[in-house]
Amino acid sequence: MNPKLEISPNFTIEDIHKIREYNYEMTKNMSTEEMCEYINNRAKNVLKEMAEHKVEKAKETNLTVISPD
């Protein structure tokens, strides 16, 4: 079960606590290998979202994005 993490638009200290609690709940019963895989997969998703956001932002400002790959 993956509970939905809800963060306020103002991003408060309570949100940081929610994120920490969420991460703990998601990983508390994982082995070291499972936790590494979980973290790496989440990191890949974040990097993908950041790259997509960068392209969208560049389109908004009419800039060319050069991929670091």
N, C-alpha and C positions, 0 to 999 in steps of 0.2 A: 504494500500500500504506500503510495506517495502522496502525502497530504500537500495541499496547495499552500505555498508560502505567500502570505499577503504582506506587502510592504507599503507603508503610507507614502503619499506623494511628497511629504516634507522630509522623509528619511531621518528619523529621530534615533536617539540612543536606544529606545525600545525596539526599533527595527533591527539594530545590530544584535541585540539580545535574542530576538526571534530567529535571526539567521544562524547564530551560534547554536541555539537550541535545535533548530531544524537539522543543521549539519551533524550534530551529535546524534540525534535520533536516527538519521539516515545511515550512520556509519558505526553505531555502537556495537553491533553484533558481527561486524565484518572482520575477516582475517586481514593481516597486513597486505597480502597480495590483492584481495578484493578491494580494500580501501585505496590502494595505489591505482588500480584499474578504474575505480569510481572517480577518483580525483582527476586522473588523466583524461577520461572521457568528458567530464564536466569542463575541464580546461580547453579541450579541443572545441567544444560547443561555444564557449565564450570567445575564443579566438575567431571562430567562424562568424559569430554575430558582430564582433568588432570590425572585421573586414567588410562585412555587408554594410554596416553603419557608415564606415569610412567611404565606401563607394557612393552610398546614398547622399552623404553630406557633400561629396565632391560634385555630384550631379546638380545639387541645389546651388552650388557656388560656381558651376561651370569650370571646375578644375579637373586635371587629369591625374588619376591615381596610378602610380607605378607599383606593381606587386613586388614584394621583397623576395619572392620565390625565384 
